[in-house]
Amino acid sequence: MKELKVKDIMTRSVITISEDALVYEAAEMLVDNDISGLAVTSVDGELVGVLSEADMIRLVSGDMEGNLGKITVKEIMTSPAITVNREDDLMEAVRFMGIYSIHRLIVQQEVKVGEKTKLFPAGILSISDVVKAMARK
């Protein structure tokens, strides 16, 4: 696995949700897609954070539970998202996961828009992806 890059095992079809979406909509997306996290984007599609099941559990265990119909993803997401690039070494990405105690990294794509460089989600690297790669070796 030492020779692998993030792009070799990442999930290319990252599921995103707008930061303005309601938390219950995010919960439905997680359940419908059988996933545990979503990349969160701004109105123009730029990466602004990540929403995980853990973020949602903190919400339910806190004071805001009764307001699920009013709480937006932006209010509970983790921001900024910890990201990697497609060409990054897979083992380095796995070390990142361990250092930050996280289960997924958003794979970012840098796009030049005028004078600015913006980040857009290009994929996701999860612990499940790493375990599947280990099983294939």
DSSP file (Angstrom, degrees, kcal/mol; ACC not computed):
  #  RESIDUE AA STRUCTURE BP1 BP2  ACC     N-H-->O    O-->H-N    N-H-->O    O-->H-N    TCO  KAPPA ALPHA  PHI   PSI    X-CA   Y-CA   Z-CA
    1    1 A M    >         0   0    0      0, 0.0     3,-1.4     0, 0.0    90,-0.3   0.000 360.0 360.0 360.0 -13.1    0.0    0.0    0.0
    2    2 A K  T 3   +     0   0    0      1,-0.3    89,-0.2    88,-0.1    88,-0.1   0.798 360.0  50.9 -62.5 -28.6    3.0    2.3    0.4
    3    3 A E  T 3  S+     0   0    0     86,-0.1    -1,-0.3    87,-0.1     2,-0.1   0.537  89.1 106.9 -87.6  -5.5    3.1    3.0   -3.4
    4    4 A L    <   -     0   0    0     -3,-1.4    86,-2.3    85,-0.1    87,-0.4  -0.406  56.1-148.2 -77.8 149.1   -0.6    4.0   -3.6
    5    5 A K  B >>  -A   89   0A   0     84,-0.2     3,-1.3    85,-0.1     4,-0.6  -0.706  31.5-106.2-105.3 162.6   -1.9    7.5   -4.0
    6    6 A V  H >> S+     0   0    0     82,-2.6     4,-2.0    79,-0.3     3,-1.4   0.897 119.7  59.9 -54.1 -42.8   -5.2    8.9   -2.7
    7    7 A K  H 34 S+     0   0    0     79,-2.4    -1,-0.3     1,-0.3    80,-0.1   0.728  93.3  67.7 -61.4 -22.6   -6.6    8.8   -6.2
    8    8 A D  H <4 S+     0   0    0     -3,-1.3    -1,-0.3    78,-0.3    -2,-0.2   0.773 119.8  12.8 -71.1 -26.5   -6.1    5.1   -6.4
    9    9 A I  H << S+     0   0    0     -3,-1.4    -2,-0.2    -4,-0.6    -1,-0.2   0.493  93.9 118.6-129.2  -5.9   -8.7    4.2   -3.8
   10   10 A M     <  -     0   0    0     -4,-2.0     2,-0.7    -5,-0.2   115,-0.2  -0.173  69.7-110.7 -62.9 156.9  -10.8    7.3   -3.1
   11   11 A T  B     -B  124   0B   0    113,-3.0   113,-2.3     1,-0.1    -1,-0.1  -0.820  28.2-161.3 -86.8 120.3  -14.5    7.3   -3.8
   12   12 A R  S    S+     0   0    0     -2,-0.7     2,-1.5   111,-0.2    -1,-0.1   0.793  73.9  70.6 -78.5 -28.6  -14.9    9.6   -6.8
   13   13 A S  S    S-     0   0    0    111,-0.1     2,-0.3   110,-0.1    -1,-0.2  -0.645  70.4-173.5 -93.6  84.4  -18.6   10.3   -6.4
   14   14 A V        -     0   0    0     -2,-1.5     2,-0.5   107,-0.1    24,-0.1  -0.598  18.6-135.7 -79.3 134.8  -18.7   12.5   -3.3
   15   15 A I        -     0   0    0     -2,-0.3    24,-1.9    22,-0.2     2,-0.3  -0.799  27.1-168.2 -93.8 128.2  -22.1   13.3   -2.1
   16   16 A T  E     -e   39   0C   0     -2,-0.5     2,-0.3    22,-0.2    24,-0.2  -0.744  13.5-164.1-116.6 161.8  -22.5   16.9   -1.1
   17   17 A I  E     -e   40   0C   0     22,-2.1    24,-2.4    -2,-0.3     2,-0.1  -0.990  29.4-107.7-141.4 146.6  -25.0   19.1    0.7
   18   18 A S  E >   -e   41   0C   0     -2,-0.3     3,-1.7    22,-0.2    55,-0.3  -0.459  22.8-127.0 -72.4 143.9  -25.5   22.8    0.9
   19   19 A E  T 3  S+     0   0    0     22,-2.5    55,-2.2     1,-0.3    56,-0.2   0.724 110.9  58.2 -62.3 -20.4  -24.5   24.6    4.1
   20   20 A D  T 3  S+     0   0    0     21,-0.3    -1,-0.3    53,-0.2    22,-0.1   0.509  82.6 109.4 -88.2  -5.9  -28.0   26.1    4.0
   21   21 A A  S <  S-     0   0    0     -3,-1.7    52,-2.7     1,-0.1    53,-0.3  -0.286  76.8-105.0 -67.2 156.2  -29.8   22.7    4.0
   22   22 A L  B >>  -H   72   0D   0     50,-0.2     4,-1.6     1,-0.1     3,-0.8  -0.541  23.7-118.7 -82.5 151.4  -31.6   21.7    7.2
   23   23 A V  H 3> S+     0   0    0     48,-2.7     4,-2.4    45,-0.3     5,-0.2   0.857 113.3  57.4 -59.4 -38.3  -30.1   19.0    9.4
   24   24 A Y  H 3> S+     0   0    0     44,-0.8     4,-1.9    47,-0.3    -1,-0.3   0.843 104.4  53.5 -65.5 -29.2  -33.0   16.6    8.9
   25   25 A E  H <> S+     0   0    0     -3,-0.8     4,-2.0     2,-0.2    -1,-0.2   0.894 108.3  50.0 -67.0 -39.7  -32.4   16.8    5.2
   26   26 A A  H  X S+     0   0    0     -4,-1.6     4,-2.5     2,-0.2    -2,-0.2   0.910 108.2  53.0 -63.7 -42.1  -28.8   15.8    5.8
   27   27 A A  H  X S+     0   0    0     -4,-2.4     4,-2.3     1,-0.2    -1,-0.2   0.915 108.5  50.1 -59.8 -43.3  -29.9   12.9    8.0
   28   28 A E  H  X S+     0   0    0     -4,-1.9     4,-3.1     1,-0.2    -1,-0.2   0.898 110.1  50.4 -61.9 -40.8  -32.2   11.7    5.2
   29   29 A M  H  X S+     0   0    0     -4,-2.0     4,-1.9     2,-0.2    -2,-0.2   0.906 109.7  50.4 -64.9 -41.5  -29.2   11.9    2.7
   30   30 A L  H  X>S+     0   0    0     -4,-2.5     5,-2.0     2,-0.2     4,-0.6   0.936 116.2  41.4 -60.9 -46.5  -27.0    9.9    5.1
   31   31 A V  H ><5S+     0   0    0     -4,-2.3     3,-0.9     1,-0.2    -2,-0.2   0.940 114.1  51.0 -67.9 -47.9  -29.6    7.2    5.5
   32   32 A D  H 3<5S+     0   0    0     -4,-3.1    -1,-0.2     1,-0.3    -2,-0.2   0.821 119.1  37.2 -61.1 -32.0  -30.7    7.1    1.8
   33   33 A N  H 3<5S-     0   0    0     -4,-1.9    -1,-0.3    -5,-0.2    -2,-0.2   0.408 104.4-126.9-101.7   1.0  -27.1    6.7    0.6
   34   34 A D  T <<5 +     0   0    0     -3,-0.9     2,-0.3    -4,-0.6    -3,-0.2   0.925  65.4 129.3  52.3  51.7  -25.9    4.5    3.5
   35   35 A I      < -     0   0    0     -5,-2.0    -1,-0.2    -6,-0.2    -2,-0.1  -0.806  57.9-142.3-128.6 169.5  -23.0    6.8    4.3
   36   36 A S  S    S+     0   0    0     -2,-0.3    17,-1.9     1,-0.2     2,-0.3   0.358  77.6  29.7-117.6   4.4  -21.6    8.4    7.4
   37   37 A G  E     - F   0  52C   0     15,-0.2     2,-0.4    16,-0.1    15,-0.2  -0.990  56.3-153.9-162.3 154.9  -20.5   11.8    6.2
   38   38 A L  E     - F   0  51C   0     13,-2.8    13,-2.7    -2,-0.3     2,-0.4  -0.974  23.5-122.2-130.6 143.0  -21.2   14.5    3.6
   39   39 A A  E     -eF  16  50C   0    -24,-1.9   -22,-2.1    -2,-0.4     2,-0.5  -0.706  32.1-141.4 -77.5 135.8  -19.1   17.2    2.0
   40   40 A V  E     -eF  17  49C   0      9,-2.7     8,-3.0    -2,-0.4     9,-1.5  -0.875  21.4-172.0-106.1 131.2  -20.7   20.6    2.7
   41   41 A T  E     -eF  18  47C   0    -24,-2.4   -22,-2.5    -2,-0.5   -21,-0.3  -0.833  21.1-120.2-122.5 158.0  -20.6   23.2    0.0
   42   42 A S    >   -     0   0    0      4,-2.5     3,-1.9    -2,-0.3    -1,-0.1  -0.218  50.8 -84.8 -79.2 179.7  -21.5   26.9   -0.4
   43   43 A V  T 3  S+     0   0    0      1,-0.3    -1,-0.1     2,-0.1   -25,-0.0   0.839 132.1  50.5 -57.5 -34.9  -24.1   28.1   -2.9
   44   44 A D  T 3  S-     0   0    0      2,-0.1    -1,-0.3     1,-0.0     0, 0.0   0.337 123.2-103.1 -89.2   8.2  -21.5   28.1   -5.6
   45   45 A G  S <  S+     0   0    0     -3,-1.9     2,-0.2     1,-0.3    -2,-0.1   0.473  71.2 146.5  89.5   1.5  -20.3   24.6   -4.8
   46   46 A E        -     0   0    0     74,-0.1    -4,-2.5     1,-0.1    -1,-0.3  -0.515  56.9-105.1 -75.6 140.6  -17.1   25.5   -3.0
   47   47 A L  E     +F   41   0C   0     72,-2.7    -6,-0.2    -6,-0.2    72,-0.2  -0.455  48.4 159.7 -65.7 126.0  -16.1   23.2   -0.2
   48   48 A V  E     -     0   0C   0     -8,-3.0     2,-0.3     1,-0.3    -7,-0.2   0.520  58.5 -40.4-123.6 -13.8  -16.8   24.8    3.2
   49   49 A G  E     -F   40   0C   0     -9,-1.5    -9,-2.7    31,-0.2     2,-0.3  -0.982  53.2 -96.7 176.5-168.5  -16.9   21.9    5.7
   50   50 A V  E     -FG  39  78C   0     28,-2.2    28,-3.0    -2,-0.3     2,-0.5  -0.993  18.5-152.3-139.8 144.8  -17.9   18.3    6.4
   51   51 A L  E     -F   38   0C   0    -13,-2.7   -13,-2.8    -2,-0.3     2,-0.3  -0.981  20.6-179.7-120.2 123.5  -20.9   16.9    8.2
   52   52 A S  E  >  -F   37   0C   0     -2,-0.5     4,-1.6   -15,-0.2     3,-0.2  -0.730  44.4-107.3-117.2 167.5  -20.6   13.6   10.0
   53   53 A E  H  > S+     0   0    0    -17,-1.9     4,-2.4    -2,-0.3     5,-0.2   0.869 121.0  59.7 -58.1 -35.7  -22.8   11.3   12.0
   54   54 A A  H  > S+     0   0    0    -18,-0.3     4,-2.1     1,-0.2    -1,-0.2   0.887 101.4  52.8 -62.1 -39.3  -20.8   12.4   15.0
   55   55 A D  H  > S+     0   0    0     -3,-0.2     4,-1.4     1,-0.2    -1,-0.2   0.904 111.0  47.9 -60.3 -40.3  -21.7   16.1   14.4
   56   56 A M  H  X S+     0   0    0     -4,-1.6     4,-2.1     2,-0.2    -2,-0.2   0.869 108.3  53.2 -70.8 -36.8  -25.4   15.0   14.3
   57   57 A I  H  X S+     0   0    0     -4,-2.4     4,-2.3     1,-0.2    -1,-0.2   0.894 105.7  54.3 -64.9 -39.5  -25.1   13.0   17.5
   58   58 A R  H  X S+     0   0    0     -4,-2.1     4,-0.5     1,-0.2    -1,-0.2   0.881 108.2  51.2 -60.8 -36.3  -23.6   16.0   19.3
   59   59 A L  H >< S+     0   0    0     -4,-1.4     3,-1.0     1,-0.2     6,-0.4   0.938 109.9  47.4 -64.8 -47.7  -26.7   18.0   18.2
   60   60 A V  H 3< S+     0   0    0     -4,-2.1    -2,-0.2     1,-0.3    -1,-0.2   0.851 112.9  49.3 -64.6 -34.5  -29.1   15.4   19.5
   61   61 A S  H 3< S+     0   0    0     -4,-2.3    -1,-0.3    -5,-0.2    -2,-0.2   0.549 109.0  67.5 -82.8  -5.9  -27.3   15.2   22.9
   62   62 A G  S X< S-     0   0    0     -3,-1.0     3,-0.6    -4,-0.5    -3,-0.1  -0.106 102.8 -84.2 -99.3-161.4  -27.2   19.0   23.2
   63   63 A D  T 3  S+     0   0    0      1,-0.2     3,-0.4     2,-0.1    -3,-0.1   0.562 112.9  68.0 -83.4 -10.6  -29.8   21.7   23.7
   64   64 A M  T >   +     0   0    0     -5,-0.4     3,-2.3     1,-0.2    -1,-0.2   0.444  63.4 105.5 -94.0   0.7  -30.9   22.1   20.1
   65   65 A E  G X  S+     0   0    0     -3,-0.6     3,-1.1    -6,-0.4    -1,-0.2   0.832  75.0  57.7 -53.2 -39.9  -32.6   18.7   19.6
   66   66 A G  G 3  S+     0   0    0     -3,-0.4    -1,-0.3     1,-0.3     3,-0.3   0.598 101.4  58.3 -69.0  -9.9  -36.1   20.1   19.6
   67   67 A N  G X>  +     0   0    0     -3,-2.3     3,-2.7     1,-0.2     4,-1.4  -0.012  60.0 130.1-109.2  28.3  -35.3   22.5   16.7
   68   68 A L  T <4 S+     0   0    0     -3,-1.1   -44,-0.8     1,-0.3   -45,-0.3   0.773  71.4  59.0 -57.5 -27.1  -34.3   19.9   14.1
   69   69 A G  T 34 S+     0   0    0     -3,-0.3    -1,-0.3     1,-0.2    -2,-0.1   0.534 114.3  36.6 -77.6  -5.1  -36.7   21.5   11.6
   70   70 A K  T <4 S+     0   0    0     -3,-2.7     2,-0.3     2,-0.1    -2,-0.2   0.572  90.6  99.3-120.1 -16.9  -34.9   24.9   11.9
   71   71 A I     <  -     0   0    0     -4,-1.4   -48,-2.7    -7,-0.1   -47,-0.3  -0.597  60.1-145.9 -83.6 131.4  -31.2   24.0   12.3
   72   72 A T  B >>  -H   22   0D   0     -2,-0.3     3,-1.0   -50,-0.3     4,-0.6  -0.562  23.3-115.5 -93.3 159.6  -29.0   24.3    9.2
   73   73 A V  H >> S+     0   0    0    -52,-2.7     4,-2.1   -55,-0.3     3,-1.4   0.872 114.2  64.0 -57.0 -39.3  -26.0   22.2    8.3
   74   74 A K  H 34 S+     0   0    0    -55,-2.2    -1,-0.2   -53,-0.3   -54,-0.1   0.820  95.7  59.4 -56.5 -32.7  -23.8   25.2    8.7
   75   75 A E  H <4 S+     0   0    0     -3,-1.0    -1,-0.3   -56,-0.2    -2,-0.2   0.738 120.2  22.8 -71.5 -23.1  -24.6   25.5   12.4
   76   76 A I  H << S+     0   0    0     -3,-1.4    -2,-0.2    -4,-0.6    -1,-0.2   0.506  94.2 111.4-123.4  -6.6  -23.3   22.0   13.2
   77   77 A M  S  < S-     0   0    0     -4,-2.1     2,-0.6    -5,-0.1   -26,-0.2  -0.182  71.0-111.1 -67.4 162.5  -20.8   21.1   10.5
   78   78 A T  B     -G   50   0C   0    -28,-3.0   -28,-2.2     0, 0.0    -1,-0.1  -0.858  44.1-136.6 -93.3 124.7  -17.0   20.8   11.1
   79   79 A S  S    S+     0   0    0     -2,-0.6   -30,-0.1   -30,-0.2     2,-0.1  -1.000  74.2  27.4-142.7 138.0  -15.3   23.6    9.3
   80   80 A P  S    S-     0   0    0      0, 0.0   -31,-0.2     0, 0.0     2,-0.2   0.593  88.1-131.2 -76.1 159.6  -12.9   23.8    7.7
   81   81 A A        -     0   0    0     -2,-0.1     2,-0.6   -41,-0.1    -2,-0.1  -0.493  18.3-118.4 -71.7 143.7  -12.8   20.3    6.3
   82   82 A I        -     0   0    0     22,-0.2    24,-1.4    -2,-0.2     2,-0.3  -0.775  46.7-173.4 -83.6 124.5   -9.5   18.5    6.6
   83   83 A T  E     -c  106   0B   0     -2,-0.6     2,-0.3    22,-0.2    24,-0.2  -0.737  23.1-164.9-123.4 163.8   -8.6   17.8    3.0
   84   84 A V  E     -c  107   0B   0     22,-2.0    24,-2.9    -2,-0.3     2,-0.3  -0.896  24.3-116.8-135.3 167.4   -6.1   15.9    0.9
   85   85 A N  E >   -c  108   0B   0     -2,-0.3     3,-1.5    22,-0.2   -79,-0.3  -0.725  26.9-113.3-103.5 158.4   -5.2   16.1   -2.8
   86   86 A R  T 3  S+     0   0    0     22,-0.5   -79,-2.4    -2,-0.3   -78,-0.3   0.851 116.2  50.2 -56.2 -37.9   -5.6   13.3   -5.3
   87   87 A E  T 3  S+     0   0    0    -81,-0.2    -1,-0.3   -82,-0.1     3,-0.1   0.466  84.3 118.0 -85.7  -1.6   -1.9   12.9   -5.8
   88   88 A D  S <  S-     0   0    0     -3,-1.5   -82,-2.6     1,-0.1   -81,-0.2  -0.315  78.0 -96.4 -65.9 149.5   -1.1   12.8   -2.0
   89   89 A D  B  >  -A    5   0A   0    -84,-0.2     4,-1.9     1,-0.1     3,-0.3  -0.471  28.2-136.1 -64.9 130.8    0.5    9.6   -0.7
   90   90 A L  H  > S+     0   0    0    -86,-2.3     4,-2.4     1,-0.2     5,-0.2   0.893 102.6  53.8 -59.4 -42.9   -2.1    7.3    0.7
   91   91 A M  H  > S+     0   0    0    -87,-0.4     4,-2.0   -90,-0.3    -1,-0.2   0.856 107.1  51.9 -64.3 -34.0   -0.1    6.4    3.8
   92   92 A E  H  > S+     0   0    0     -3,-0.3     4,-2.0     2,-0.2    -1,-0.2   0.900 109.1  50.6 -66.8 -40.1    0.3   10.1    4.6
   93   93 A A  H  X S+     0   0    0     -4,-1.9     4,-2.0     2,-0.2    -2,-0.2   0.896 109.1  51.2 -63.0 -40.6   -3.5   10.5    4.3
   94   94 A V  H  X S+     0   0    0     -4,-2.4     4,-1.9     1,-0.2    -1,-0.2   0.895 107.7  52.7 -64.4 -39.8   -4.0    7.6    6.6
   95   95 A R  H  X S+     0   0    0     -4,-2.0     4,-2.8     1,-0.2    -1,-0.2   0.901 106.1  54.5 -61.3 -40.3   -1.7    9.2    9.1
   96   96 A F  H  X S+     0   0    0     -4,-2.0     4,-2.6     1,-0.2    -2,-0.2   0.924 105.7  52.7 -57.0 -45.8   -3.8   12.4    8.9
   97   97 A M  H  X>S+     0   0    0     -4,-2.0     5,-1.9     1,-0.2     4,-0.7   0.905 112.0  45.8 -58.6 -41.7   -6.9   10.4    9.8
   98   98 A G  H  <5S+     0   0    0     -4,-1.9     3,-0.4     3,-0.2    -2,-0.2   0.916 111.9  50.2 -67.8 -43.6   -5.1    9.0   12.8
   99   99 A I  H  <5S+     0   0    0     -4,-2.8    -2,-0.2     1,-0.2    -1,-0.2   0.912 120.9  34.3 -60.9 -44.3   -3.7   12.4   14.0
  100  100 A Y  H  <5S-     0   0    0     -4,-2.6    -1,-0.2    -5,-0.2    -2,-0.2   0.432 103.6-127.9 -93.2   0.0   -7.1   14.1   13.7
  101  101 A S  T  <5 +     0   0    0     -4,-0.7     2,-0.3    -3,-0.4    -3,-0.2   0.933  60.1 141.6  50.9  52.7   -9.2   11.0   14.8
  102  102 A I      < -     0   0    0     -5,-1.9    -1,-0.2    -6,-0.2    -2,-0.1  -0.855  52.3-146.6-123.6 159.5  -11.4   11.3   11.8
  103  103 A H  S    S+     0   0    0     -2,-0.3    24,-2.1     1,-0.2     2,-0.3   0.479  78.8  30.9-103.8  -5.5  -13.0    8.7    9.5
  104  104 A R  E     - D   0 126B   0     22,-0.2     2,-0.4    23,-0.1    22,-0.2  -0.998  55.3-157.4-153.5 150.2  -13.0   10.6    6.2
  105  105 A L  E     - D   0 125B   0     20,-2.6    20,-2.9    -2,-0.3     2,-0.4  -0.994  24.8-127.8-125.3 135.2  -11.0   13.2    4.3
  106  106 A I  E     -cD  83 124B   0    -24,-1.4   -22,-2.0    -2,-0.4     2,-0.7  -0.698  20.1-136.0 -80.5 130.9  -12.5   15.2    1.5
  107  107 A V  E     -cD  84 123B   0     16,-2.3    15,-3.4    -2,-0.4    16,-1.1  -0.800  27.9-148.2 -88.1 119.1  -10.3   15.0   -1.6
  108  108 A Q  E     -cD  85 121B   0    -24,-2.9   -22,-0.5    -2,-0.7     2,-0.5  -0.568  14.9-157.6 -95.0 151.9  -10.1   18.6   -2.9
  109  109 A Q  E     - D   0 120B   0     11,-2.6    11,-2.4    -2,-0.2     2,-0.5  -0.993  16.3-142.1-124.4 122.4   -9.8   19.9   -6.4
  110  110 A E  E     - D   0 119B   0     -2,-0.5     2,-0.4     9,-0.2     9,-0.2  -0.727  20.0-174.8 -86.9 129.8   -8.4   23.4   -6.8
  111  111 A V  E     - D   0 118B   0      7,-2.9     7,-3.1    -2,-0.5     2,-0.6  -0.991  21.9-133.4-127.7 127.5  -10.0   25.4   -9.5
  112  112 A K  E     - D   0 117B   0     -2,-0.4     2,-0.6     5,-0.2     5,-0.3  -0.699  23.2-177.4 -81.9 121.7   -8.8   28.9  -10.6
  113  113 A V  E >   - D   0 116B   0      3,-3.3     3,-1.8    -2,-0.6     2,-0.3  -0.916  62.6 -55.5-121.8 101.1  -11.7   31.3  -10.8
  114  114 A G  T 3  S-     0   0    0     -2,-0.6    -2,-0.0     1,-0.3     0, 0.0  -0.529 121.3 -18.8  64.8-124.7  -10.4   34.6  -12.0
  115  115 A E  T 3  S+     0   0    0     -2,-0.3    -1,-0.3    -3,-0.1     2,-0.2   0.630 126.7  80.1 -86.1 -16.4   -7.7   35.7   -9.6
  116  116 A K  E <   - D   0 113B   0     -3,-1.8    -3,-3.3    -4,-0.0     2,-0.5  -0.596  68.3-141.1 -97.7 153.2   -8.8   33.3   -6.9
  117  117 A T  E     - D   0 112B   0     -5,-0.3     2,-0.3    -2,-0.2    -5,-0.2  -0.965  24.9-167.3-108.3 124.3   -8.2   29.6   -6.4
  118  118 A K  E     - D   0 111B   0     -7,-3.1    -7,-2.9    -2,-0.5     2,-0.5  -0.807  15.6-128.6-112.6 153.8  -11.3   27.9   -5.0
  119  119 A L  E     + D   0 110B   0     -2,-0.3   -72,-2.7    -9,-0.2    -9,-0.2  -0.874  25.1 179.5-104.5 130.1  -11.6   24.4   -3.5
  120  120 A F  E     - D   0 109B   0    -11,-2.4   -11,-2.6    -2,-0.5     2,-0.3  -0.960  36.3-103.4-125.5 145.5  -14.3   22.0   -4.7
  121  121 A P  E     + D   0 108B   0      0, 0.0   -13,-0.2     0, 0.0     3,-0.1  -0.532  38.0 171.1 -70.3 128.6  -14.9   18.4   -3.5
  122  122 A A  E     -     0   0B   0    -15,-3.4     2,-0.3     1,-0.4   -14,-0.2   0.480  63.5 -36.3-112.7  -9.9  -13.5   15.9   -6.0
  123  123 A G  E     - D   0 107B   0    -16,-1.1   -16,-2.3  -110,-0.1    -1,-0.4  -0.975  57.4-107.1 172.7-174.6  -14.0   12.7   -4.0
  124  124 A I  E     -BD  11 106B   0   -113,-2.3  -113,-3.0    -2,-0.3     2,-0.6  -0.999  11.2-154.1-143.1 141.4  -13.8   11.3   -0.5
  125  125 A L  E     + D   0 105B   0    -20,-2.9   -20,-2.6    -2,-0.4     2,-0.2  -0.966  25.5 178.5-116.2 114.9  -11.3    9.0    1.2
  126  126 A S  E  >  - D   0 104B   0     -2,-0.6     4,-1.7   -22,-0.2     3,-0.2  -0.696  45.2-109.1-113.8 166.3  -12.9    7.1    4.1
  127  127 A I  H  > S+     0   0    0    -24,-2.1     4,-2.6    -2,-0.2     5,-0.2   0.880 120.5  59.3 -57.7 -37.7  -11.6    4.4    6.5
  128  128 A S  H  > S+     0   0    0    -25,-0.3     4,-2.4     1,-0.2    -1,-0.2   0.892 102.2  52.5 -59.7 -40.0  -13.8    2.0    4.5
  129  129 A D  H  > S+     0   0    0     -3,-0.2     4,-2.0     1,-0.2    -1,-0.2   0.906 110.4  48.2 -61.2 -41.2  -11.9    2.8    1.3
  130  130 A V  H  X S+     0   0    0     -4,-1.7     4,-2.1     2,-0.2    -2,-0.2   0.917 111.0  49.4 -67.0 -43.8   -8.6    2.1    3.1
  131  131 A V  H  X S+     0   0    0     -4,-2.6     4,-2.0     1,-0.2    -2,-0.2   0.904 110.0  51.6 -63.4 -41.0   -9.8   -1.2    4.6
  132  132 A K  H  X S+     0   0    0     -4,-2.4     4,-1.3     1,-0.2    -1,-0.2   0.901 109.6  50.2 -61.4 -40.7  -11.1   -2.4    1.2
  133  133 A A  H  X S+     0   0    0     -4,-2.0     4,-0.9     1,-0.2    -1,-0.2   0.880 109.0  52.1 -65.7 -37.4   -7.7   -1.6   -0.3
  134  134 A M  H >< S+     0   0    0     -4,-2.1     3,-0.5     1,-0.2    -1,-0.2   0.891 106.9  53.1 -64.5 -38.7   -6.0   -3.6    2.4
  135  135 A A  H 3< S+     0   0    0     -4,-2.0    -1,-0.2     1,-0.2    -2,-0.2   0.802 106.5  53.1 -67.5 -28.9   -8.2   -6.6    1.7
  136  136 A R  H 3<        0   0    0     -4,-1.3    -1,-0.2     1,-0.2    -2,-0.2   0.704 360.0 360.0 -79.1 -20.0   -7.2   -6.5   -2.0
  137  137 A K    <<        0   0    0     -4,-0.9    -1,-0.2    -3,-0.5    -2,-0.2   0.456 360.0 360.0 -83.0 360.0   -3.5   -6.6   -1.3
